[in-house]
Amino acid sequence: MLKSLIILLGRNLAKCPRPWLQKICQLLGWGIYTFLYKRRRLLLANLHHAFPEKDHAWIERIAKKSCERTIEMGMLNLISPFLADSTLQSWFKVAPTVQATLEQMRSTQRPVLLLIPHFSLMEALTVTPLLLDADVPHTGIIYRPLKNRTLENWVKQSRERFGIQLLSRRNGFISALSILREGGVVGILFDQNSGEQGVLTTCMRRIASCTELPGMLVEKFQPMVGAFYPQRDGFLQATLHIEPLETPADSLTTVFTINNWLYNKLKTDTSLCADWLWLHDRWRTQDRYRQRFCLRAKRMGIEQTLAFNQWDALPRTTRFWLRMPNWLGDIVMALPLIRALRCSRPDAAITLLVQPHFIPLLEKFGIAEAMIALPQKKSLRYFTAFKALRKEYPDVHILLTNSLRGDLEAKCVGAPQRFGMQRPHKPRKWLTHTWQLPKDLDETKLHQTKVWEQYFRYFGLQVSIDLTPFSIQTPLPSAAIDGPSRIALFCGSENSPEKRWPIQHWQHLIRRLSAQTQCEFHLLGTAKDRAITTGIIAGCPHATVFDKAGQTSLVEVADFLPSCRLAIGNDSGGMHIANALGVPLIALYGPTNPIRTGPIFTAPHTILQPDSCSPTGGSPIEQIHPQKVVEIALHMIKN
């Protein structure tokens, strides 16, 4: 029944004037672009990733043309069995390179391997023997057969009418070997989505799984190699070309050579670019959500890809977006995970969605390719701003927040994969995949960074978490052994007054340390901390105490901290920055839980709590006696 309907449709369409057929293809192509939303987004994302330098108008124009030409490809498949030879000869012709390749083949007695890209009029390649004056050697093209056996037999018979033999991918490999062995011609539709059977390399600078079949044939038979493709002359009109390629030395070089040839063609020829079938998801080989944070394949060709292209590292073209926490301390505690993700996915271009005042500091750490400033929450256009980001086409959106607002942000952006953590009785329906916290996981007894580590490992992270402090370039020298010791004091706390050590305790600390050492005390913090720092200075020797609260940016604080011998602070973002930069640290904890939010980097640090305090916190911070802090500070300064 299906075969009869297709034959009836093809026979009637073949009788239509070509302008009518063109209008049909334009209308159906418009329908694909307009109504198939997921397919349109994939199409636009593919083009945007391949040509990030192009503007959106150019990408949309190519995308619409590609939809039309995909329908045109189907149209040619339908009507070609019913077209007269004279019609095909008027629509298609061969370039001189085709005849020249055959003549060279005869003179050298070498077989020929033709690599065929996914262009819309590639069906015309089966017409080649009709268009040549000379006899064509035994030729076979390896193709993917249809599942319907009756329809497959009819299609195969109609395509072989001019003498080119179709060889099934399932069982035609032996026939292909025989053709090459006898000096014939074999064509292969080379693929960028071969799943676990392919070699992991790059295509268009993006990670892809590519078939090694052409390379295996090159190694075995050393044939002449060429790219065989139709160059469009108009609707259902093309000139068939063979572009000789230098015979690669091995299997992988064959893959790299043809992929680079294709990319250069698409970049330099707009018509060919619109001809390529962009509607296919060609880069999905590494998108399994449980393996998303690593590269995994049976056949890895990454090192050889780097050598072939003379790259120092993989192009970072797979777009990972991370929605960062809203508090500075949480952001700093997330840095080891981002560093691990960069290592585990060396192709990841990481973009951080973060509060705007944190961006300069994060740029200083150099852990991301881009930053996007979050809009003001009270703005009426808050979610509109996220919808505007849809045209950036991220591949993965990773949330380090647990709010409904963050989930809705991710939904608006529209990444095909959106990851988050799920706690009991808190569904996250706007996300595509979640890691459910184990029922036996007690978050009060595990550091936040370690919780995030389990979250990342669920999605495939394999590398170890590096807790080594960051090294950044600063305008100031590192802490000097001789001369006055600079001590950074973080006396405030942005989000909770209960976490602030009392003013009189800070004064006692400064007076005692000043009496026993040559120290400079630099009070750091935000403008909101000025009331605290002003009160501290009122009872301390002004010559050695400098109030910088509200007068230094986060970048200036980060530049200053490496010049300090010691930092002392409440549970605050500034304390975490000092720890991340390797500054020896005394961290004061009372009501909050240092097991969960304490310093995580391996720089020297001491966590102080009140004597009777539980390890998970819960006691007033004023119960930490200043003399105890003095003793530990003296020991750390001297050592």
Helices and strands as residue ranges (DSSP letters): H 2-14, H 18-35, H 37-50, H 56-79, G 80-82, H 85-91, E 92-94, H 96-108, E 112-116, G 122-127, H 128-131, E 139-143, H 149-159, E 165-168, H 173-181, E 185-189, G 195-197, E 199-203, E 206-210, H 213-221, E 224-234, E 237-245, H 251-268, H 270-275, G 289-291, E 299-300, H 302-309, E 318-323, H 328-344, E 348-354, G 356-358, H 359-365, E 370-373, H 382-388, G 389-392, E 396-399, H 404-413, E 417-422, E 433-436, G 443-445, H 448-458, E 485-490, G 497-499, H 503-516, E 519-524, G 527-529, H 530-538, G 542-544, E 545-547, H 554-560, G 561-563, E 566-570, H 573-580, E 585-588, H 594-597, E 605-608, G 621-623, H 626-638
